[in-house]
Amino acid sequence: MIPVRRALPEDAEEVLRLRQVMIDSMSGDPSTDWHEESLPGLRARLGEPDGGFAAFVVDHPERPGALAALVAGTVDYRIGKAGDPFGTVGFVFSVATDPGTRRRGYARACMDTLLDWFRERGAGRVHLTSSAEAAPLYADLGFSPKPEPLMELKL
């Protein structure tokens, strides 16, 4: 069994490193200028065990203090609807594995733990966006493609 644990405030720099691994693989934008500004907020969120944000990690097997894998997610309330009267929705983001530790089941183990966390909080649905490379993992976990026209406004 792969030991998955909840990320702690002292993991914040490694969480950002793995988030950057994910960003690099999807957009190719290697900018890390934002990391220093992001750290205090991330540390605070990682220190809130009862909040609506959680990150689960696997420690790197060969590098003490480093992380091998990360998944992060939030629980959000949306007004209920037919089939989901409570409106509790999970959202998965920042799924990343250190390039040197891929294909060992770490991301899957972290996802299983995050999905349990969503269930404990009453989430009736879980959303995520996926790269083509990760889609088979999510399909194996039971996710199915859902056409949803995403729009964004930057404030």
C-alpha positions in Angstrom: 0.0 0.0 0.0 1.3 3.4 -0.9 1.5 5.8 2.1 -0.6 8.9 1.2 -0.8 11.8 3.7 -2.4 15.2 3.9 0.0 17.9 2.9 1.1 20.2 5.8 2.2 23.9 5.8 5.8 22.8 5.7 5.2 21.0 2.4 4.1 24.3 0.7 7.3 24.8 -1.4 7.2 21.2 -2.6 3.5 21.5 -3.4 4.3 24.5 -5.6 7.2 22.6 -7.2 4.9 19.8 -8.2 2.1 22.2 -9.3 4.8 23.8 -11.6 5.6 20.4 -13.0 1.9 20.1 -13.9 1.8 23.6 -15.4 4.9 23.0 -17.4 3.5 19.8 -18.9 0.3 21.6 -19.9 1.2 25.1 -21.0 5.0 25.1 -21.2 5.1 28.3 -19.2 8.2 27.9 -16.9 7.6 31.1 -15.0 7.9 30.6 -11.2 7.8 34.4 -10.4 4.4 33.8 -8.7 5.7 31.1 -6.2 6.9 33.5 -3.5 3.6 35.5 -3.5 1.6 32.2 -3.4 3.5 30.6 -0.5 1.9 32.4 2.4 -1.7 31.7 1.2 -0.9 28.1 0.4 0.7 27.6 3.8 -2.4 29.0 5.5 -4.7 26.8 3.5 -2.6 23.7 4.2 -2.9 24.6 7.9 -6.7 24.5 7.8 -7.6 20.8 8.3 -11.4 21.5 8.3 -11.5 23.9 5.4 -12.8 23.3 1.9 -9.3 22.8 0.4 -7.1 19.7 0.7 -3.9 18.5 -0.8 -2.7 14.9 -0.5 0.8 13.8 -1.2 3.2 10.9 -1.3 6.7 11.5 0.0 9.6 11.0 -2.5 11.1 7.6 -1.8 14.7 8.6 -2.6 14.8 12.3 -1.6 14.0 13.1 2.0 11.9 16.3 2.2 10.7 16.1 -1.4 7.3 15.0 -2.7 6.8 12.3 -5.3 3.1 13.1 -6.1 0.4 15.6 -5.3 -3.3 16.0 -5.8 -5.3 19.0 -4.6 -8.9 19.8 -4.6 -11.7 21.9 -3.2 -15.3 21.4 -2.1 -17.7 24.0 -3.2 -21.4 24.7 -2.6 -23.6 25.3 -5.6 -27.4 25.5 -5.4 -28.8 22.0 -5.6 -30.6 20.6 -8.7 -32.3 17.4 -9.7 -30.1 14.5 -9.0 -27.9 16.6 -6.7 -30.2 18.4 -4.2 -27.4 19.3 -1.8 -25.2 21.0 -4.3 -21.8 20.0 -2.9 -19.3 19.6 -5.6 -15.6 18.6 -5.6 -13.1 20.0 -7.9 -9.7 18.3 -8.6 -6.7 20.3 -9.7 -2.9 20.1 -9.5 -2.5 16.4 -10.1 1.2 16.0 -10.5 3.9 13.4 -10.2 7.6 14.1 -10.0 9.1 13.0 -13.4 11.5 10.5 -11.7 8.7 8.7 -9.8 6.0 8.2 -12.5 4.2 4.9 -13.2 4.4 3.7 -9.6 0.7 4.4 -8.7 1.3 7.5 -6.6 -1.1 9.8 -8.4 -3.8 7.1 -8.3 -3.3 6.5 -4.6 -3.5 10.3 -4.0 -6.7 10.5 -6.1 -8.3 7.7 -4.2 -7.6 9.5 -0.9 -9.0 12.8 -2.3 -12.1 11.1 -3.6 -12.7 9.7 -0.1 -12.2 13.2 1.3 -14.9 14.5 -1.1 -17.3 11.7 -0.1 -16.8 12.5 3.6 -17.8 16.1 2.8 -20.9 15.0 1.0 -19.8 15.9 -2.5 -22.3 14.4 -5.0 -20.2 15.2 -8.0 -16.5 15.8 -8.8 -15.2 17.8 -11.7 -11.7 18.1 -13.2 -10.0 19.0 -16.4 -7.6 16.6 -17.8 -4.7 16.4 -20.2 -4.8 13.6 -22.8 -2.0 11.8 -21.0 -4.0 11.7 -17.7 -7.4 10.9 -19.1 -7.0 7.1 -18.9 -6.3 7.3 -15.2 -9.4 9.4 -14.6 -11.5 7.1 -16.8 -10.3 4.1 -14.8 -11.4 5.9 -11.6 -14.9 6.3 -13.1 -14.8 9.9 -14.5 -16.5 10.4 -17.9 -16.1 13.2 -20.4 -18.8 15.9 -20.0 -19.1 18.6 -22.6 -19.2 21.8 -20.6 -18.5 25.1 -22.3 -16.0 26.7 -19.9 -15.8 30.5 -20.0 -13.5 32.7 -17.9 -13.3 36.3 -16.8 -10.0 37.5 -15.3 -10.6 40.1 -12.6 
